[in-house]
Amino acid sequence: MILNKRFIAIAMAALMAMLLSSCATGNAKIASRQGYERFPEKQQTTQGKKKKTAAIGTTFEGEASYYGPGFDGKKTASGEIFNQNDFTCAHKKLPFGTILEVVRKDTGAKVRVRVNDRGPFAKGRVLDLSAAAGKKLGLEKVGHAKVVATVVE
């Protein structure tokens, strides 16, 4: 009789383990689906809301640097694939798609870039430019420089 109770307890534990493991596998399959959101009520949607934009004419200044070869072909924070030859940049808060005119303070060199990533993560920097934009400002020689950026679109 004790043997039967022990056998039933072990069988029940094995059955529970199998059921729970199949739930975890099923959830992993669901979570791997493109577009799956575990907590959709926590996600903010833009459906029915006005698209977030930056005020045209907003100006800020500080140090800008550039990034390129190590990030080329990787996904940016906006979901876009980074191309070091495009005129794009990373900014900490400006909405993706914002167009900036960036002017290097010491030379007056200008470039227009589109925000498509988040950063920079180096202390004291306000923009990370793509390699093409950085080259247009002459940053490939100095690494970083003081710039003034203005929202134009």
N, C-alpha and C positions, 0 to 999 in steps of 0.2 A: 504494500500500500504506500509506504514512504517512497519507494522507487518510482511508482506511478506519479506521485505529486512532483517529485524532482524532475522527472522526464517532461511533464506538462509545463513546469516553470521554464525549463531550458528551451522547449519548443516555442513557448510564447515569446521569450526574449529574442530568439532567432527570428521569429516572424516579425516582431516589432522593428528589429534592426533592418530587415530587408525592406519593410514598408518605408521607414524613414530614409534609407539610402536612395530609394527610387524617387522620393519627393525631391531630394537635393539634386539628383541628376536632372529631373524634369525642370526644376527652377533654373539650373545652369543653362539648359538648352533655351529656355525662354529668354533669359537675360542676355544671351549671346546674339539674339535677333537684332538686326539693324533697326534703330528707332525705338527700341524698348526703353521705357522709363519706369523704374521701380516705384517711385512715388510721384505719379503725374500731377497730383494736386499741389505739390510743392514747386513744380516747374512754372516759370512765368512764361506766358505766351504773349505774342504780339498781335494775336488775332483780335480784331475789333479795337485795338489800341493804336494810338499814333506812334509811328516809328521814332525811336529816340535819336535825336540829332544834337550836334554841338552848335552853339550860336556862331554864325558867320562873323568874322572880325575878332573873335577871341584870340588873344596873343599870350604866349608864354615864352620864357627863355631859360637856357641852361646848357649843360653839356650834352652833346649828341655823339654817339659812336655808331659803328656799323657792324653787321654780322652777315655771314654769307656761307662759305663752303661747307662748314660743318652742319649747317641747318638746311641746305638746299635739298629739296625733295621731301622734306618732312612736313607734317601737318602743323599749321599755325593754330592759335587759340580760336580763330574764327572758323576753323574747319577747312580753310583753303590750304592748298599745298604751296609751301614757300618756294619762290623762285628768286634766286639772288640777282637775276638780271631785270626783274621788275622794279618799278619805283614804288616801294612799299615801306612801311615802318611799323614799329611796335610802340605803343603808348599805354600807360597804366590804366587810364580811365576813359579816354575818348571813344565814342561809339565806332564800331567797325564800319568802314566805308567813308569815314570823314577824310576830306582832302585837305592837306596842309601845304602851305608854302613855307619852306625852310630856308633861311638865309644865314650863311656863315658870317659871324660878326666881323672877323678880322680881314676877310677877303671880299665879302659881298657876293660870293657865289650863291646861286639860288637853285632850288629843285622843288618840284611838286611831288608829293607822295600821298599814298592812300593808307590809312590805318587798317591793318589786317591781323595784328598780333598783339599780345600783351607783353609788357616789359617797359623799359629795361630793368634788369635786376642788379645792375652795378650801382653802388651808392653814388648819389649826386647826378645821375644821368636822367634826362627827361625824354629822350628818344633813342631808339635803336633803329638805324636805317638799313635798308638792304644794301648789298655790296655795290650795286649800280648807282644808287642814290648817294651813298657815301663817297664813291669815286667822283661823282659829278661835283661834290663839295670839296674834293681834295683830301678826304679823310684817310685814304689808303697810305698816305705819307706820314700822318701824325697820329692816327688812331682815333682821336676824338677832338672836338673843338666846341667853342661856345657858339650857340645858334639862337636865332629868334624864329619862332614858328607861329604862323597865323592860320586860323581856320578859314578856308576860302570856299568850301562846299560841304 
